[in-house]
Amino acid sequence: MTEFSRRGILLGLGATSALAACGNPVGGDGAARLDARVDVARDYLRNTYPSLNDLFANARGVLYIPVVTEAGLFVGGSYGRGALRINDMTVDYYSATRASFGLQAGAQQYAHALFFMTEQALSDFRFSPGWAVSADMRYATPTQGGSLGTETTTQFAPVIAVVFGQSGILAGASLAGVKYSRIIP
């Protein structure tokens, strides 16, 4: 390993660790605070994007990450915490982390939800030691008129991601390279 790559890795890990403390629940009431944030994210999706009703009705489970904080200056990272809900009840808590390298500068926050459309996809997620976004995931993206594009091909995907509520000065929000791990809040 060269000195630059070691330094880059350490900076990336440092950035991700620093982001872990930003805007995420900690302390004795962490689960209650995290559930309250998940409720707000869920209600926002239901009320703002009624075209998601079919996804809500058919999903075997939904992972909500209500706040992801991402920052970078050549080396970056992101971190967020959320809850997996089955039948609209929290069954587990998860963190979402990512380190990135390359031409980037800025910071942003966004939220996302992963709709698990099959029992197999939900099982793979729940029983893996650390689940990473795969090529099997499809995105439902905002379009004009406050609806999300959930065309027929998307509805048959095992996992559908919805990214929403973006704010900040870092262009775009992607879930590529995000790793999800079970946590205890």
N, C-alpha and C positions, 0 to 999 in steps of 0.2 A: 504494500500500500504506500502511496506517496504521501508526503506531508500534507499536500493540499486536500487529498481525498479524506484523510483522517480528520483534518480540521473541518471540512465540509460536513462530514457525518456528525461530528460533535456539535457543530452549530445547528444542524438540522434537529438533532435530538434535544438540544437546549431550547430551540424555538418551539418544538412540540410540547416540551415540559412546561414552558412558560405559558403556552396557550391553554394548557390543562387547568390553570388557575383562573383563566379569564371567563367570567360569565357563566360558570357552571356550579351547580349546587355542591356544597360541602358542609360537613358538620353533622350533628345528630339528627336533624330533620331533612337530610338530603333526599330520601326517598319521597317524602311528602311534597317537597318543593319540586322535585323532578316530575312527579306525577301531575302536579298543577301545571307545569310548563307543557307537558305532553297534552293535557286536556285543551289548553289554549291552541296548540298547533293543530290538533285534530279538529277542533271546532272551526278554526280558520279555514282549513281545507274543505270541510263540508259546506260551509257557508259561502266561501268565495268561488269554489269550483264545483257546482252541482253536477257537472259531467263526470265527476269521480264516483257518483253513487253506485254504479255497477261494480267498480273496484272495491269499494267498502263492503258491498253486499256479498261479493264472491271471494274475497281474500280469506285465506286460512289464518292469517295473522298479519299484523302491521307493526313495523318498527318505526317509531317516531324519534327523530333526533331534532329537538326544537331549536337548538342554537349550536351552530358549528362556527368556530372562530378560526379564520385562516389568515396567515400573514407570511410574507416572504420578501427577501431581498437577495436574489440569486439562490439562496437556500431558504426553504420555507417549511411550513408545517400547518396542520390543522388538527383541531380536537373538538369533540362534542360528546355529550352524554344523552342518553334517552332510554326509552322503555319499549319492550316488545309486548304487544297486546294481542291476546287471542279472545275472541268474543267480547272485545272492548274491555278486557280486564288485564292488568299488568301481570305478566308471568315472570319476567326477567328484566334486568337493567343491563345496558351495553354502553361501551364507549366506542367512538369512531375516531381513528387516528390516521394521519398520513404525513409522510415526509416527502418533500419534493426538491429537486435540484434543477437549475436552468434559468433562463431569462425570465425573471419575475420581479415585480416590485409592487408593494401595496398591502392592503389588508381588507378583509371583508367578513361579513357574517351572513349566514343563510341557514335555512332549515331544510330537512328532507325527510321523506317517509319512504320506506321500502314495503311494498305490498307483496306478500308471499302468496302466490295464486295456486300453488299445489302443496299437498301434504309433504311430498318429497323435498321440495325446496325449503319448506319450513323446518322439516326435520334435519336436513343438511345444515341449515343455519344454527339451529338450537344445539346440536350435539357435536359441533366442531370446536376445537380448542381456540380457534381464531379464524373467522370467516372473512374472505376478501371478495370484493366485487368481481364478478366474472363476466364473460362474454354472453352468458345466458340472460343477463339483465337488460331490460329495455327501459327507455325513458319516456315519460309522459311530459310534454313540454308546454309551457304557457303559450296560448295563441290569443288573437284579438278577441275582445268581448268577454273576458274573464272566464274562459273555459280552458281546459287542458286537453291536448290532443291525446285521445286514447283510442286510436283506430283499432280495427279488428285484429290486426297482427299483434298489436301490443297486448291485447286482452288474453292472448293465448301464451304469453311468455310466463316462465315460472316465477320471475321476480320483476316487478315494475317499480322504478324509482321515480319519485316526484321531488324535484328541487324547487323550493319556493322561498319567498321573503328575503331575497338578496339585497344587501346594502353594503356599500363600501367602494373602494377604488381599485380593487384587483379584478381584472376582467374575467368574467365567466366563473361558473361553479361546476365542477365535475366531481364525480365520485370515483374516478379511476384511481386505483392504488389505495383506496381506503380499506383499512382493516378494522373489523368489528370484534370486540372481545367482551365477554360477560364480566360485569363488575358488581360490587356491593356498594351502593351509595352511602 
